[in-house]
Amino acid sequence: MNIVDELLTTPGVIAAGTYSYKAEMSSFEGALSAEHARMLAVMCHASTKNMAMEAQMLADRSPRLGLKQARGWALRGRNYTLCVMADVFCMLKNEPGSFNKIMALLRQQLADADMELV
């Protein structure tokens, strides 16, 4: 089972997909229109690149903090949360326990993802 399929079987997840390192949506399934999913993939790509750059700048300026390469991020709204790790994104309803379960799954499945191309 691929990561998108696995995410979609997790309670609370309404949509999941992957994007290419050229900011194009690679795959997507769920309760968003194709256009919204495409815009989400572009936004996830841009935000991931920005987050990785900022994390690297902080690590370079403060080496004693022991920061490692950034792996992912999340954006929480009133009703939904967007979780992104490497080139995978998912939208989930804000239900008790769902965020921790999703982030644990993403960390486990994408532990070896190459972040250099993000």
C-alpha positions in Angstrom: 0.0 0.0 0.0 1.4 3.4 -0.9 1.5 6.3 1.5 -1.4 8.1 -0.1 -3.6 5.0 0.2 -2.5 4.5 3.7 -3.3 8.0 4.7 -6.7 7.8 3.2 -7.6 4.8 5.4 -6.6 6.8 8.5 -9.6 8.3 10.4 -10.0 12.0 9.8 -8.1 12.3 6.5 -10.2 13.8 3.8 -7.6 14.1 1.0 -4.0 13.1 0.4 -1.5 13.4 -2.5 2.0 13.8 -3.6 3.7 16.6 -5.6 6.8 16.6 -7.8 9.9 18.6 -7.1 8.8 20.9 -9.9 5.7 21.9 -7.9 3.3 19.7 -10.0 0.8 17.4 -8.4 1.9 13.8 -8.9 -1.1 12.0 -7.4 -4.1 12.9 -5.5 -7.2 11.3 -4.0 -9.9 12.7 -1.7 -12.6 15.3 -1.2 -11.1 18.3 -3.0 -11.5 19.4 -6.5 -8.7 18.7 -8.9 -8.0 22.4 -9.2 -7.9 22.9 -5.4 -5.6 19.9 -5.1 -3.3 21.4 -7.8 -3.2 24.7 -6.0 -2.5 22.9 -2.7 0.4 21.0 -4.3 2.0 24.2 -5.6 1.5 25.9 -2.1 3.0 22.9 -0.3 6.0 22.8 -2.6 6.7 26.5 -2.1 6.2 26.4 1.6 8.3 23.3 2.0 11.2 24.9 0.1 10.9 28.1 2.2 10.7 26.1 5.5 13.8 24.0 4.5 15.8 27.2 3.7 14.8 28.9 6.9 15.7 25.8 9.0 19.1 25.6 7.3 19.8 29.2 7.9 18.9 28.8 11.6 21.1 25.7 11.9 24.0 27.5 10.2 23.7 30.5 12.5 23.2 28.5 15.7 25.2 25.2 15.4 25.1 24.5 19.1 21.3 24.0 18.9 21.9 20.8 17.0 19.1 21.3 14.5 18.8 18.8 11.8 17.4 19.1 8.3 13.7 20.0 8.3 11.4 17.2 7.3 7.9 18.6 7.2 5.4 21.1 8.6 1.7 21.5 9.5 -0.8 24.3 9.2 -3.8 24.1 11.6 -7.0 25.9 10.9 -10.3 25.9 12.9 -11.7 22.7 11.3 -8.9 21.2 9.2 -5.1 20.7 9.3 -2.7 20.4 6.4 0.2 18.1 7.1 3.2 18.0 4.8 6.3 15.8 4.9 8.8 15.5 2.0 6.6 15.4 -1.1 3.4 14.1 0.6 0.5 16.2 1.8 -2.8 15.4 3.5 -5.8 17.3 4.8 -7.5 16.1 7.9 -10.4 17.0 10.1 -9.4 18.3 13.5 -10.4 15.3 15.5 -8.9 14.2 18.8 -5.7 12.2 18.2 -5.8 12.4 14.4 -2.9 14.9 14.1 -0.4 12.8 16.1 -1.4 9.6 14.3 -0.9 11.3 10.9 2.5 12.9 11.8 3.7 9.6 13.2 2.7 7.8 10.0 4.4 10.4 7.8 7.6 10.3 9.9 7.8 6.6 9.8 7.0 6.1 6.1 9.1 9.0 4.9 12.1 8.7 7.2 14.5 8.1 4.3 12.9 10.6 1.8 15.5 12.7 0.0 14.9 16.3 1.1 17.7 17.7 -1.1 15.4 17.9 -4.1 12.4 19.5 -2.3 
